[in-house]
Amino acid sequence: MSGQGRVTLGVLLDSLGAETVSALCLPSGRQAMVGAPVIHGSDEPLAAYAGALLLATGRPEPSLLESAAGAGVSAVVVRAGIGDAAALTEAARGAGVALLAAAPGLAWGQLYALVDALLALVAPAADLGGGQAGDLFALANQVAARVGGAVAIEDLAMRVLAYSTIGQPIDDLRREGILGRRVPEHPTNAEEYAAVLRCEGAVWSHEPREYLPRLAIAVRARGEALGTIWAIQADEPLAPDADAVLAEAARTAAPHLARLSLAADEARRTRDEWVGRLLRGAGPAGELAASLGLRPDEPVRVVAAGDPAGRTDVFAATHAADLLRTAYAVYRIRAAVGAVEGRTYAIVAAGAGTPLLRRVTADTLARITDRLGGHWRAGVGRTAASLAQVPAAARQADEALRAMGGPFAGGEVGLHEELAAALFLLDAAASMRSGPAAAGEPLSLVAEHDAGHGTDYVRSLRVWLAAHYDVPRAAETLSLHPNTLRYRLRRIGELIPLDDPDVRLVLGLQLRLAEIGAGGTGGTGGGRSPASGTNGGG
């Protein structure tokens, strides 16, 4: 997979993703090796850069490719949409140099940081014995050999960054983690990882019970947790000094995980900004769409996930965006997911299908609730014909999420087209809050009678209206004889004209609005949609 401080072009492209860099020409295929990134201005002389990844700023000419080949450059990255792509591709093919295209909105400094962080996985790391370890994989092998158990190095998102490969026993949990490059979900994960991150030294983990025990330690830099290292104890006990070996390995791995964390944060901030711009309709939709793996002319839906009451939490929204992005990728749902103004948003290609989108979103929200607490819900806007209509779809998604916090919405995911009645009631409650109509006549006359005579007429009305005026069904719900309910309705009819259809309509509205007020969700809450803002998102 790698050489000393280099990766194959295939690993580079797969790791950065199509939303960051795409291939225009690969004369030597995906197995060609590429090394350190170099930012090169179009008016600067080209020095010898053996194996480098040349980030060509400005508007490069085809002649640059021949010069790059002469300087030993392995690959050249140009800005997508800048220059004559066909001429550059032909020149790259003739020079035998790979040509890549960077996303339009990606700064060269950001791309440099991403590549540099990727190389941190394969760059030399200090050997535990004082020499050099080839990369994090080699470090994992060294630790495994010294402690006597298979080792994995993970980041805080439980992604498996590196693992030992020297033939030691592993269990199904580690095997699935290696294959999926992420620790499989398990109810005990949160507490076990929290226990490791709380401790300064190595601690034992015996959960899940069906798997082998593990000795684990947190990787830190300047007191900040960056990841973890895990060693499996199989048939034989780990080495007596396993705690000390893991502590030394954590210090060795810290600089590498710090670089990865920095690059991941930078990439996340860039992605969040792009998603925010699409939600607001700011900037070139075509370029932003290409950067995020979407097409500007394809139908999309917007998903807004968070707290229906409008409370925002930037950290939670960011973590939720990571989980939602991963879940969509697993099910081949093309989506641009980001955290904008403390809420998680996804712009999803409509080809995914509504039932699948609803199911995957609901399952992910359940995991987010387990990890972060609260009551996570999602609202889905109506299908937008193209990215140009995303701002309107974003407002609809926010409205749907607001309705999901009302007393009339069930489940975790609500579609805007399904929530029209709930939204009407919420808006009616908000508009009538300052006036007496919602709590006035005719309902107030019935409520006053209940208060003065100890009757239960308001509840009887609520159940009768909910049963669509079906007396036997309402009586069964109230545990009454139908004749008893009929008598109550006659008595209520003496207080108000219950046979008047307009009175029945107003009663129904007043009772519903009272439920909204009792639930504390009658406001226009839900927060400001990013589509209505004027400032940058993310």
C-alpha positions as CSV (number, residue, x, y, z in Angstrom):
1,M,0.0,0.0,0.0
2,S,2.7,2.4,0.8
3,G,6.3,3.3,0.6
4,Q,8.4,5.4,2.9
5,G,6.3,8.5,3.3
6,R,4.3,7.8,0.1
7,V,1.0,6.4,-0.9
8,T,-0.4,5.0,-4.1
9,L,-2.5,7.3,-6.2
10,G,-5.4,4.9,-5.6
11,V,-5.1,5.3,-1.8
12,L,-4.8,9.0,-2.2
13,L,-7.9,9.3,-4.3
14,D,-10.0,6.9,-2.2
15,S,-8.9,8.5,1.1
16,L,-9.6,12.1,0.0
17,G,-12.8,11.3,-1.8
18,A,-14.2,12.5,-5.1
19,E,-15.6,15.6,-3.5
20,T,-11.9,16.7,-2.9
21,V,-9.8,15.3,-5.7
22,S,-10.6,13.4,-8.9
23,A,-8.4,11.8,-11.5
24,L,-8.1,13.2,-15.0
25,C,-5.2,11.1,-16.3
26,L,-3.3,8.2,-14.7
27,P,-0.7,7.0,-17.2
28,S,0.9,4.6,-14.7
29,G,-2.4,3.5,-13.1
30,R,-3.6,3.8,-9.5
31,Q,-0.6,1.9,-8.2
32,A,1.8,4.7,-9.0
33,M,3.4,6.1,-5.8
34,V,3.1,9.8,-4.8
35,G,4.9,11.6,-2.0
36,A,4.9,15.0,-0.2
37,P,2.7,17.8,-1.5
38,V,4.3,21.0,-3.0
39,I,2.4,24.2,-3.7
40,H,3.8,25.6,-7.0
41,G,3.0,29.0,-8.5
42,S,2.6,29.2,-12.3
43,D,5.3,31.9,-12.5
44,E,7.8,30.1,-10.3
45,P,10.7,28.0,-11.6
46,L,10.3,24.2,-11.1
47,A,12.9,22.6,-8.9
48,A,13.6,18.9,-8.5
49,Y,10.7,17.3,-6.6
50,A,11.3,13.5,-6.8
51,G,7.9,11.7,-6.3
52,A,6.1,14.9,-5.2
53,L,2.5,15.8,-5.6
54,L,2.6,19.2,-7.3
55,L,-0.3,21.5,-6.4
56,A,-0.3,23.8,-9.5
57,T,-1.9,27.2,-8.6
58,G,-3.1,29.8,-11.1
59,R,-3.9,28.8,-14.7
60,P,-1.3,26.1,-15.6
61,E,-0.2,25.6,-19.2
62,P,0.3,22.2,-20.8
63,S,4.0,22.8,-20.8
64,L,4.0,22.5,-17.0
65,L,3.4,18.8,-17.3
66,E,6.5,18.1,-19.3
67,S,8.5,20.3,-16.9
68,A,7.0,18.4,-14.0
69,A,8.0,15.0,-15.5
70,G,11.6,16.4,-15.9
71,A,11.6,17.4,-12.2
72,G,10.6,13.9,-11.1
73,V,7.1,14.9,-10.0
74,S,4.7,11.9,-9.7
75,A,1.4,13.8,-10.1
76,V,0.1,17.3,-10.7
77,V,-3.1,18.7,-9.2
78,V,-4.9,21.5,-11.1
79,R,-8.0,23.4,-10.2
80,A,-11.1,21.9,-11.8
81,G,-12.6,24.2,-14.4
82,I,-9.4,26.2,-14.8
83,G,-7.5,26.0,-18.1
84,D,-7.9,23.7,-21.0
85,A,-8.7,20.3,-19.4
86,A,-8.3,18.4,-22.7
87,A,-5.0,20.0,-23.5
88,L,-3.7,19.4,-20.0
89,T,-4.8,15.8,-20.0
90,E,-3.1,15.1,-23.4
91,A,0.1,16.7,-22.1
92,A,0.0,14.7,-18.9
93,R,-0.5,11.5,-20.9
94,G,2.5,12.3,-23.2
95,A,4.7,13.2,-20.2
96,G,3.7,10.2,-18.2
97,V,2.6,12.3,-15.2
98,A,-0.6,11.7,-13.4
99,L,-3.1,14.7,-13.6
100,L,-5.6,15.3,-10.8
101,A,-8.4,17.9,-10.4
102,A,-9.0,19.6,-7.1
103,A,-12.6,20.7,-6.1
104,P,-13.3,24.3,-7.1
105,G,-13.9,25.6,-3.6
106,L,-11.0,23.8,-1.9
107,A,-8.1,26.1,-0.9
108,W,-4.7,24.9,-1.8
109,G,-3.6,25.2,1.8
110,Q,-6.5,22.9,2.9
111,L,-5.6,20.3,0.3
112,Y,-1.9,20.5,1.4
113,A,-3.0,19.8,5.0
114,L,-5.2,16.8,3.9
115,V,-2.4,15.2,1.9
116,D,0.1,15.9,4.6
117,A,-2.2,14.2,7.2
118,L,-2.7,11.2,5.0
119,L,1.0,10.8,4.7
120,A,1.2,10.9,8.5
121,L,-0.2,7.4,8.4
122,V,2.8,6.2,6.4
123,A,5.5,8.7,7.3
124,P,8.4,7.6,9.6
125,A,7.4,7.2,13.2
126,A,9.9,6.9,16.1
127,D,10.7,3.3,16.8
128,L,10.0,2.1,20.4
129,G,13.5,0.8,20.4
130,G,15.1,4.1,19.3
131,G,15.2,3.5,15.5
132,Q,12.5,4.2,13.0
133,A,9.1,2.6,12.4
134,G,7.9,2.7,8.9
135,D,4.4,4.0,9.6
136,L,1.5,3.6,12.0
137,F,1.0,0.1,10.8
138,A,4.7,-0.7,11.6
139,L,4.2,0.9,15.0
140,A,1.2,-1.3,15.6
141,N,3.3,-4.4,14.6
142,Q,6.1,-3.3,17.0
143,V,3.7,-2.9,19.9
144,A,2.0,-6.2,19.1
145,A,5.4,-8.0,19.1
146,R,6.4,-6.5,22.5
147,V,3.1,-6.9,24.3
148,G,2.2,-10.3,22.8
149,G,-1.2,-9.4,21.5
150,A,-2.8,-8.0,18.3
151,V,-2.9,-4.2,18.3
152,A,-5.2,-1.6,16.7
153,I,-4.8,2.2,16.6
154,E,-8.0,4.2,16.4
155,D,-9.2,7.8,16.3
156,L,-11.9,9.3,18.4
157,A,-14.6,8.4,15.9
158,M,-13.6,4.7,16.4
159,R,-12.1,4.5,12.9
160,V,-9.3,1.9,12.7
161,L,-6.3,3.9,11.5
162,A,-3.8,1.0,11.7
163,Y,-3.6,-2.5,13.0
164,S,-0.9,-5.2,13.5
165,T,-0.4,-7.9,10.9
166,I,2.1,-10.3,12.4
167,G,-0.3,-13.3,12.7
168,Q,-1.6,-13.0,16.3
169,P,-5.1,-14.2,17.2
170,I,-8.0,-11.8,16.9
171,D,-11.7,-12.0,17.5
172,D,-14.7,-11.2,15.3
173,L,-14.9,-7.7,16.8
174,R,-11.4,-6.8,15.6
175,R,-12.0,-8.7,12.3
176,E,-15.1,-6.6,11.5
177,G,-13.3,-3.4,12.6
178,I,-10.4,-4.1,10.1
179,L,-12.8,-5.0,7.3
180,G,-15.0,-1.9,7.8
181,R,-12.1,0.3,9.1
182,R,-14.5,1.2,12.0
183,V,-15.3,-0.4,15.3
184,P,-18.7,-2.1,15.0
185,E,-21.6,-0.6,17.0
186,H,-22.2,-2.2,20.4
187,P,-24.2,-1.0,23.4
188,T,-21.1,-1.1,25.6
189,N,-18.9,1.0,23.3
190,A,-19.7,4.4,24.8
191,E,-18.9,3.4,28.4
192,E,-15.8,1.4,27.5
193,Y,-14.3,4.2,25.4
194,A,-15.2,6.8,28.0
195,A,-13.4,4.7,30.7
196,V,-10.2,4.6,28.5
197,L,-10.3,8.3,27.8
198,R,-10.8,9.1,31.5
199,C,-7.6,7.4,32.5
200,E,-4.0,8.6,32.1
201,G,-2.6,5.1,31.8
202,A,-3.6,1.8,30.3
203,V,-6.9,0.1,31.5
204,W,-8.5,-3.2,30.9
205,S,-11.7,-3.6,28.9
206,H,-13.7,-6.8,29.3
207,E,-16.8,-5.6,27.3
208,P,-18.4,-6.9,25.2
209,R,-18.1,-10.1,27.2
210,E,-18.4,-12.3,24.1
211,Y,-15.1,-11.1,22.8
212,L,-11.5,-11.2,24.0
213,P,-10.3,-8.8,26.8
214,R,-8.3,-5.8,25.7
215,L,-5.7,-3.5,27.3
216,A,-6.3,0.0,26.0
217,I,-4.7,3.5,26.4
218,A,-5.7,7.0,25.3
219,V,-3.4,8.9,22.8
220,R,-3.1,12.5,23.9
221,A,-1.2,15.7,22.8
222,R,-1.0,18.6,25.3
223,G,-3.8,16.9,27.3
224,E,-6.2,16.6,24.4
225,A,-7.4,13.1,23.6
226,L,-6.8,12.2,19.9
227,G,-7.5,8.4,19.8
228,T,-6.8,5.1,21.4
229,I,-4.5,2.0,21.2
230,W,-6.0,-1.4,21.9
231,A,-4.1,-4.7,22.5
232,I,-6.0,-8.0,22.5
233,Q,-5.1,-10.7,25.1
234,A,-5.8,-14.1,23.6
235,D,-4.7,-17.5,25.0
236,E,-1.5,-16.1,26.7
237,P,-1.3,-13.2,29.1
238,L,0.1,-9.9,27.7
239,A,3.7,-9.0,28.6
240,P,4.3,-7.8,32.2
241,D,5.4,-4.4,30.9
242,A,2.4,-4.1,28.5
243,D,1.2,-1.0,30.3
244,A,4.5,0.8,29.8
245,V,4.8,-0.3,26.2
246,L,1.3,1.1,25.4
247,A,2.2,4.3,27.2
248,E,5.3,4.7,25.1
249,A,3.4,3.9,21.9
250,A,0.8,6.5,22.8
251,R,3.5,9.1,23.0
252,T,4.9,8.0,19.6
253,A,1.5,8.0,17.9
254,A,0.4,11.3,19.2
255,P,2.0,13.6,16.6
256,H,0.6,11.5,13.8
257,L,-3.0,11.5,15.2
258,A,-2.7,15.2,15.9
259,R,-1.9,15.9,12.2
260,L,-4.8,13.6,11.2
261,S,-7.2,15.4,13.6
262,L,-6.2,18.8,12.3
263,A,-6.7,17.8,8.7
264,A,-10.1,16.2,9.5
265,D,-11.2,19.3,11.3
266,E,-10.1,21.4,8.3
267,A,-11.9,19.2,5.9
268,R,-15.0,19.2,8.0
269,R,-15.1,23.0,8.3
270,T,-14.7,23.2,4.5
271,R,-17.5,20.7,3.9
272,D,-19.8,22.5,6.4
273,E,-19.2,25.8,4.7
274,W,-20.0,24.4,1.3
275,V,-23.2,22.7,2.6
276,G,-24.2,26.0,4.2
277,R,-23.7,27.9,1.0
278,L,-25.9,25.5,-0.9
279,L,-28.6,25.8,1.8
280,R,-28.6,29.6,1.4
281,G,-28.2,29.6,-2.3
282,A,-24.9,31.5,-2.1
283,G,-22.1,30.9,-4.5
284,P,-21.8,28.8,-7.7
285,A,-24.2,25.9,-7.2
286,G,-22.5,23.8,-10.0
287,E,-19.0,24.0,-8.5
288,L,-20.3,23.4,-5.0
289,A,-22.3,20.4,-6.1
290,A,-19.4,18.9,-7.9
291,S,-17.2,19.3,-4.8
292,L,-19.8,17.5,-2.7
293,G,-20.5,14.7,-5.1
294,L,-23.9,16.0,-6.4
295,R,-25.1,17.2,-9.8
296,P,-26.6,20.7,-10.1
297,D,-29.6,19.6,-12.2
298,E,-30.6,16.5,-10.2
299,P,-33.6,16.4,-7.8
300,V,-32.7,16.5,-4.2
301,R,-34.3,16.5,-0.7
302,V,-33.0,18.4,2.3
303,V,-32.9,16.7,5.7
304,A,-32.7,18.8,8.9
305,A,-31.8,16.9,12.1
306,G,-31.6,18.2,15.6
307,D,-33.7,19.4,18.5
308,P,-37.2,20.3,17.4
309,A,-37.4,23.0,20.1
310,G,-34.7,24.9,18.4
311,R,-31.8,24.4,20.9
312,T,-28.5,24.2,19.1
313,D,-25.3,22.4,20.0
314,V,-22.3,22.8,17.6
315,F,-20.4,19.8,18.9
316,A,-23.5,17.5,18.8
317,A,-24.4,18.7,15.3
318,T,-20.9,18.0,14.1
319,H,-20.8,14.5,15.6
320,A,-24.3,13.8,14.3
321,A,-23.2,14.9,10.8
322,D,-20.3,12.4,10.9
323,L,-22.6,9.6,11.9
324,L,-25.3,10.5,9.3
325,R,-22.7,10.9,6.5
326,T,-21.3,7.4,7.3
327,A,-24.7,5.8,7.4
328,Y,-25.7,7.3,4.0
329,A,-22.4,6.1,2.5
330,V,-23.0,2.6,3.7
331,Y,-26.4,2.5,1.9
332,R,-25.0,4.1,-1.2
333,I,-27.2,7.2,-0.6
334,R,-25.4,10.2,-2.3
335,A,-25.6,13.1,0.1
336,A,-23.7,16.2,1.2
337,V,-23.9,16.3,5.0
338,G,-22.7,19.1,7.3
339,A,-23.3,21.0,10.5
340,V,-24.6,24.5,9.9
341,E,-25.6,26.9,12.7
342,G,-25.7,24.2,15.3
343,R,-28.0,21.9,13.3
344,T,-27.2,18.9,11.1
345,Y,-28.2,19.1,7.4
346,A,-28.1,16.7,4.5
347,I,-28.7,17.5,0.8
348,V,-29.7,14.0,-0.5
349,A,-30.0,12.9,-4.1
350,A,-33.7,12.0,-4.5
351,G,-32.8,8.8,-6.3
352,A,-32.2,7.2,-3.0
353,G,-36.0,6.7,-2.5
354,T,-38.0,8.0,0.4
355,P,-38.6,4.8,2.4
356,L,-34.8,4.0,2.4
357,L,-34.0,7.6,3.4
358,R,-36.5,7.6,6.2
359,R,-35.3,4.2,7.6
360,V,-31.6,4.9,7.5
361,T,-32.1,8.4,8.9
362,A,-34.4,7.1,11.7
363,D,-31.9,4.3,12.6
364,T,-29.0,6.8,12.7
365,L,-31.0,9.3,14.9
366,A,-31.6,6.5,17.4
367,R,-27.8,5.9,17.6
368,I,-27.2,9.6,18.0
369,T,-29.7,9.8,20.8
370,D,-28.0,6.9,22.6
371,R,-24.6,8.6,22.3
372,L,-25.5,12.2,22.8
373,G,-28.8,12.1,24.7
374,G,-31.7,14.4,24.0
375,H,-34.5,13.7,21.5
376,W,-33.1,13.8,18.0
377,R,-35.6,14.2,15.2
378,A,-35.4,15.0,11.5
379,G,-37.6,16.9,9.1
380,V,-37.4,16.3,5.4
381,G,-38.3,19.0,2.8
382,R,-40.2,18.3,-0.4
383,T,-38.3,17.2,-3.4
384,A,-36.5,20.1,-5.1
385,A,-36.1,19.8,-8.9
386,S,-32.5,21.0,-8.7
387,L,-29.9,22.5,-6.4
388,A,-31.2,26.0,-7.2
389,Q,-34.3,25.2,-5.2
390,V,-32.4,23.9,-2.2
391,P,-33.0,27.1,0.0
392,A,-36.8,26.6,-0.2
393,A,-36.3,22.8,0.6
394,A,-34.2,23.8,3.5
395,R,-36.9,26.0,4.9
396,Q,-39.4,23.2,4.5
397,A,-37.0,20.8,6.3
398,D,-36.7,23.2,9.2
399,E,-40.5,23.6,9.3
400,A,-41.0,19.8,9.3
401,L,-38.4,19.4,12.1
402,R,-40.3,22.1,14.1
403,A,-43.6,20.1,13.7
404,M,-41.8,16.9,14.9
405,G,-41.7,18.5,18.3
406,G,-45.4,19.1,18.4
407,P,-48.0,16.8,20.1
408,F,-49.3,15.6,16.7
409,A,-46.2,14.1,15.1
410,G,-44.9,10.6,15.8
411,G,-41.7,8.8,15.0
412,E,-38.2,10.2,14.4
413,V,-38.5,11.4,10.8
414,G,-41.3,13.6,9.4
415,L,-41.8,14.6,5.8
416,H,-43.0,18.2,5.1
417,E,-45.9,16.9,2.9
418,E,-47.1,14.7,5.8
419,L,-47.0,17.5,8.4
420,A,-49.2,20.2,6.8
421,A,-51.9,20.0,9.4
422,A,-49.4,20.0,12.3
423,L,-47.7,23.0,10.9
424,F,-51.0,24.9,10.4
425,L,-51.9,24.2,14.0
426,L,-48.5,25.4,15.3
427,D,-48.7,28.6,13.3
428,A,-52.3,29.1,14.4
429,A,-51.2,28.7,18.1
430,A,-48.4,31.1,17.6
431,S,-50.5,33.8,16.0
432,M,-53.3,33.4,18.6
433,R,-51.1,33.3,21.7
434,S,-51.3,37.0,22.4
435,G,-55.1,37.1,22.0
436,P,-58.0,35.7,23.9
437,A,-59.6,33.6,21.1
438,A,-57.7,30.4,21.7
439,A,-58.9,30.2,25.4
440,G,-62.2,32.0,24.9
441,E,-65.7,31.0,24.0
442,P,-67.1,28.5,23.2
443,L,-64.6,26.2,25.0
444,S,-64.2,28.6,28.0
445,L,-67.9,28.2,28.8
446,V,-67.5,24.4,29.1
447,A,-64.3,24.7,31.1
448,E,-66.0,27.1,33.5
449,H,-68.8,24.7,34.1
450,D,-66.3,21.9,34.8
451,A,-64.6,24.1,37.3
452,G,-67.8,25.2,39.1
453,H,-69.7,21.9,39.1
454,G,-66.9,19.2,39.1
455,T,-68.0,17.8,35.7
456,D,-65.7,16.4,33.0
457,Y,-67.3,17.9,30.0
458,V,-64.1,19.2,28.3
459,R,-62.5,15.8,28.3
460,S,-65.7,14.2,27.0
461,L,-65.8,16.8,24.2
462,R,-62.1,16.1,23.3
463,V,-62.7,12.3,23.0
464,W,-66.0,12.7,21.2
465,L,-64.4,15.0,18.6
466,A,-61.4,12.7,18.2
467,A,-63.8,9.8,17.5
468,H,-65.4,11.8,14.7
469,Y,-68.7,12.2,16.7
470,D,-69.0,8.4,17.1
471,V,-70.8,8.1,20.4
472,P,-70.3,4.4,21.1
473,R,-66.6,4.6,20.2
474,A,-66.0,7.7,22.3
475,A,-68.0,6.1,25.2
476,E,-65.8,3.1,25.1
477,T,-62.7,5.3,25.3
478,L,-64.2,7.1,28.3
479,S,-65.3,3.9,29.9
480,L,-68.9,5.1,29.9
481,H,-72.2,3.7,28.7
482,P,-73.2,5.4,25.4
483,N,-76.4,6.7,26.9
484,T,-74.3,8.4,29.7
485,L,-72.2,10.2,27.0
486,R,-75.4,11.2,25.1
487,Y,-76.7,12.7,28.3
488,R,-73.5,14.7,28.8
489,L,-73.6,16.0,25.2
490,R,-77.2,17.2,25.7
491,R,-76.1,19.0,28.9
492,I,-73.1,20.6,27.0
493,G,-75.6,21.5,24.2
494,E,-77.4,23.6,26.8
495,L,-74.2,25.6,27.4
496,I,-73.2,26.1,23.8
497,P,-74.8,25.4,20.3
498,L,-73.1,22.0,19.9
499,D,-75.1,21.2,16.7
500,D,-73.6,24.2,14.9
501,P,-70.8,22.9,12.6
502,D,-68.8,26.1,13.0
503,V,-68.9,25.7,16.8
504,R,-67.6,22.1,16.5
505,L,-64.8,23.3,14.2
506,V,-63.8,26.0,16.7
507,L,-64.0,23.6,19.6
508,G,-61.7,21.2,17.8
509,L,-59.2,24.0,17.1
510,Q,-59.3,25.3,20.6
511,L,-58.7,21.8,22.1
512,R,-55.8,21.1,19.7
513,L,-54.2,24.5,20.4
514,A,-54.6,23.9,24.1
515,E,-52.6,20.6,23.7
516,I,-49.9,22.5,21.9
517,G,-49.7,25.1,24.7
518,A,-49.6,22.4,27.4
519,G,-46.7,20.7,25.5
520,G,-44.7,24.0,25.3
521,T,-44.2,23.6,21.6
522,G,-46.6,26.2,20.3
523,G,-44.1,28.7,19.4
524,T,-42.6,29.4,16.0
525,G,-39.3,27.9,17.4
526,G,-37.1,25.6,15.5
527,G,-34.5,28.2,15.0
528,R,-33.7,30.3,11.9
529,S,-33.3,28.3,8.7
530,P,-29.8,28.8,7.2
531,A,-31.7,29.5,4.0
532,S,-32.9,32.8,5.5
533,G,-29.5,33.9,6.8
534,T,-27.1,36.4,5.2
535,N,-23.9,35.3,6.9
536,G,-21.6,32.4,6.1
537,G,-22.5,29.1,7.6
538,G,-20.4,26.5,9.4
